[in-house]
Every structure is written in structure tokens, then in C-alpha cells.
């Protein structure tokens, strides 16, 4: 399985090679995972923001962890790192930086959603495989 560092191909908000490899090249399965992510991410963000607003560290930890896992499934590393940071804030029960971190996480997720809104994103992922193999 190819694992690229998040900065290797920074023109995309996700690591296309990783996303393709995590499903062993099954583009149809990747499309299903992306559809599930897109269906669920707004609710996940809303519950995470609500937990942070209420100051519930344990809830923040749990909600951020779930979102982090979803982001990991698609290789959304920038957003993944932010969700991880928020998860750690919840673990420490210190949410003093959560608002700013949530702001950046929201922006990173919006970039991911915009990428997947492109009708040719799956083709880009398929072409990415060819590019990777040529390297």
C-alpha cells in the first residue's frame, strides 16, 4: 500500500493515492466511502461543534475521534490533523483553542467537499494511480 506524506501532492485536499490504495484500487468502493463521508460529515461537524460549545471534553474527544477516522478513510490529512488536535483538547479537557481549530477544520472539510463535488474526481483518482506507478 502506498502511503504518501500529506505534503507530497498538496494541490488536492485529500491524498488520492492513499484513498485509492486503502480500497485496494477499487474505485467503486472508494466512491461509496466518499458518499458516506459526504452524507455524514455535516452531522459529525455539527455534533462536534455543539460538544465544544457546551464545554464537554469527553464528548469533544469522542466526536473528534469519529470525524478523524472518517477523514483518515479518505486521506484528508490536513483535516485529519486538525480533528486529532481537537480530540487531544477533549482528552485534556482543555478546549481553550477549540474554536479556532474548529474554524480551520471547517475550512479544510469544505475544501474536501468542494473537491468531491467535481464530477471528475474519480477520474482524477484513477489517473493518479497511473501517475504514481510511473514514478
C-alpha positions in Angstrom: 0.0 0.0 0.0 1.4 3.4 -1.0 1.4 6.0 1.8 2.3 9.5 0.8 3.1 12.3 3.1 0.4 14.8 3.2 2.5 17.5 1.5 3.6 15.3 -1.5 0.6 16.3 -3.6 -0.7 19.4 -1.9 -2.9 20.6 -4.8 -5.6 18.2 -3.6 -7.3 18.4 -0.1 -7.0 14.6 0.0 -4.2 12.1 -0.7 -5.7 10.5 -3.8 -3.0 7.7 -3.9 -3.7 6.8 -0.3 -7.5 6.9 -0.8 -7.2 4.7 -3.8 -4.8 2.3 -2.0 -6.9 2.0 1.1 -9.6 0.3 -1.1 -7.0 -1.7 -3.0 -7.7 0.2 -6.2 -11.5 -0.5 -6.1 -12.7 2.9 -7.4 -16.4 1.9 -6.9 -15.7 1.2 -3.2 -13.9 4.5 -2.9 -16.9 6.3 -4.3 -19.1 4.6 -1.8 -16.8 5.6 1.1 -16.8 9.1 -0.2 -20.6 9.2 -0.5 -20.8 8.0 3.1 -18.4 10.6 4.2 -20.3 13.4 2.4 -23.6 12.2 3.8 -22.3 12.1 7.4 -19.7 14.9 7.7 -22.1 17.8 8.2 -23.8 16.0 11.1 -20.4 15.0 12.6 -19.2 18.6 12.4 -22.4 19.9 14.0 -22.2 17.5 16.9 -18.5 18.2 17.4 -19.2 22.0 17.4 -22.1 21.5 19.8 -19.9 19.5 22.2 -17.2 22.1 22.1 -19.7 25.0 22.7 -21.0 23.1 25.7 -17.5 22.6 27.0 -17.9 18.8 27.2 -14.3 17.5 26.9 -15.3 13.8 26.8 -17.9 14.4 24.1 -15.4 16.6 22.1 -12.9 13.7 22.3 -15.4 11.1 21.1 -16.9 13.3 18.3 -13.4 14.4 17.1 -12.2 10.8 17.1 -15.1 9.7 14.9 -14.6 12.5 12.5 -10.8 11.9 12.4 -11.4 8.2 11.5 -13.7 9.3 8.6 -11.1 11.7 7.4 -8.4 9.0 7.6 -10.5 6.7 5.4 -10.3 9.2 2.5 -6.8 10.6 3.2 -7.9 14.1 4.2 -4.7 14.6 6.2 -4.9 18.4 6.8 -8.4 18.0 8.3 -7.4 14.7 10.0 -4.6 16.6 11.9 -7.0 19.3 13.0 -9.5 16.7 14.2 -6.7 14.9 16.0 -5.7 18.2 17.7 -9.3 18.8 18.8 -9.5 15.2 20.1 -6.4 15.8 22.2 -8.0 19.0 23.6 -11.0 16.9 24.6 -8.8 14.3 26.2 -7.1 17.0 28.3 -10.5 18.7 28.9 -8.9 22.0 27.8 -11.0 23.4 25.0 -9.4 26.9 25.1 -8.2 26.6 21.5 -11.1 24.6 20.1 -13.0 27.5 18.5 -10.0 28.4 16.2 -9.2 24.8 15.5 -12.8 24.1 14.6 -12.7 27.1 12.2 -9.7 25.7 10.4 -11.2 22.2 10.4 -14.5 23.5 8.9 -12.5 25.2 6.1 -10.4 22.0 5.4 -13.6 19.9 5.2 -15.2 22.5 2.9 -12.2 22.1 0.6 -12.7 18.3 0.7 -16.4 18.6 -0.1 -15.6 21.0 -3.0 -13.1 18.5 -4.4 -15.6 15.7 -4.3 -18.3 17.9 -5.9 -16.2 17.9 -9.0 -17.8 15.4 -11.4 -14.4 14.1 -12.5 -12.8 13.5 -9.1 -13.0 9.7 -9.5 -11.2 10.0 -12.9 -8.5 12.1 -11.2 -8.1 9.4 -8.6 -7.8 6.8 -11.4 -5.3 8.9 -13.3 -3.4 9.5 -10.1 -2.8 5.7 -9.9 -1.2 5.8 -13.3 0.9 8.8 -12.3 2.0 7.0 -9.1 3.0 3.9 -10.9 5.2 5.9 -13.4 7.2 7.4 -10.6 
